[in-house]
Amino acid sequence: MSETRKSGAKSDRDALGRFAPGNPGKPRGTRHRATRAVEELLDGEAEALTRKALKMALDGDATALRLYLERIAPARKSSPVTFSLPEMQTAEDAASAMGMILRAVSEGYLTPAEATTVAGLIDGFRRALETTDLEQRIASLEGRR
C-alpha cells in the first residue's frame, strides 16, 4: 500500500493493510516531551533541591521528611521467605508441599500473601510436570502408529 498519512509519513501498514508490530512512529528510548522539559528545568539544580528538601525535613516538615525517606530507603516490594519444602519431582511431592504451605500459614510462619506466591511457584512446577508427562504420552502413542 503506498498511502501516506496527512503528515506525509509512510503508512505503518503492510501490503495486506495490517498494522506493523510495535510503534514505528517513535524510535526506541525516545522520552516524552514533558519528561524532557522537566529534566531541562532541573538540570544542574538537583543538588540544591536535595539540600533544600533535607533542610526542610530536618526542620520538621513531615511531608518533606516522608518524601526524603522514600527516596533514600524505598518500601520493599517483597522479602525473601525461608522455610523447608520437600524435594519435588512428582505431582504428589507438589501436593505435599502445598500442605506444608498451609501449615506454615496456620502456624504464623508465612503470611497469606507469601503463601499465595509460593503456592503459585509450586503450581507452576506441577503444570510443567503435567505438560512433560503429556508430551511423553503423545510421543509414545505416535511411536506406536
N, C-alpha and C positions, 0 to 999 in steps of 0.2 A: 504494500500500500504506500503510495507516495504522498499522502495527505500531510499537511503541515498544520500546526496549531496557529491560532491567531497571532502568537508572538513570533511566528516564523520558524520555530524549532521543529526538528524532525519528530514524527509521531513515535510514541513508545509502544506501538502495536506491531505485531508480526504480520506476515503475509495473509494469515487467516483472520486478522482483525482482533487477535487476543493480545492482552497486555503482556508485556515482557515482565519477567520476575524482577523483584527489587524496586528500587526507586531511582530510575535513571536521571531524574531531574537534579539531584544534588550529588556531588562527589562524596565518597565515604569520609567521615570525620569532619564534615562541614558543621560549623557551630551556628546556632540560631542567632539572628541579628540582635535580639535583646541581650543574650548572653555576652556577645562580643562587646556591646555597648557598656554593660556593667563592668566587664573586665578592663576596658579602656578607662572608665571613670576611676576604678580602684587601683590602676597601675601606679605603683610607687607609693601608695597610701596604706598598704596592708599592715606595715609595721606600726604606723601611727594609730591606725584603728584598733589594732590589737592592744597597744599600750592603753588607749582610752577605755576600751572595754574592761581591761584588767583593773584599771584605776576605779572605774565605776563599781565593779564587783567588790573590790576591796573596801570601797566606801559604803557598802551595804545595799547596793541596788540589787534586789533579789532576781530580777529578770536578767540583768547583765551577768550575775553570778551563774544562774542556770544555763544561759547560753554559752558562757565561757567553759563551764564544766562539761557540757555536752560535746564541745569540740575537742577538749583535752582527753576525756575518757567517755566515749560514746557508750550507750547502753549495749550490752552484749545481746546478740540475736539469739544465741543458744550456747549451751555449755556442754562439755563432754559428760557422758553418762558411763559410769563404771559399775558393772555387776556381772555375775557369772552366767554364761549360757552354755548349753551343751554343744559339742562339735556337731555341726549339721551337715548331713549327707543325704538324708531322706525326708520325705514329707512327714513321716512320723516324728523325726527329730524336730521339725519345724513346729509341729503341734505341741511337743513337749516344751519347746522354747516359749511358745505363746502362753502356756500355763505358768511358766516361771515369771513371765512379764506381769501377768495378772496378780500373782502372789506378791511380786515386788511393789505393785501399786497398793495392794491391800495392806501391806506392812509399812508403807510410807517411804520406801526406798526410791521410788520413782513417782513423778507427778503423772497425772493422766496424759498431759501433753507429751512428756518424754516417752511414755509407754506407747502412745499412738505413733510416734516417729519410729521407734524401734520395731514395733509390730509391722509397720509398713515395709521396713527393710526385710523382715523375715518373710512377709507375704511375697515380696519381690523374688526372694530366693526360692520359695515354694513354686511360684509361677514359672521360674526358669527351669526347675526340676520337671514340672509337668510338660513344658514345651520340649525339653530334651527327650523325655520319655515318649511323647507323641511322635517326634521326628524319627526316633529309633523304631517304633512300631510301624510307621508308614514305610520306612526303608525296608523293614523286614517283609512286610506284605508285598511291596513292589518287587522284591527279590524273588518271591515265590512264583510270580507270574512268569 
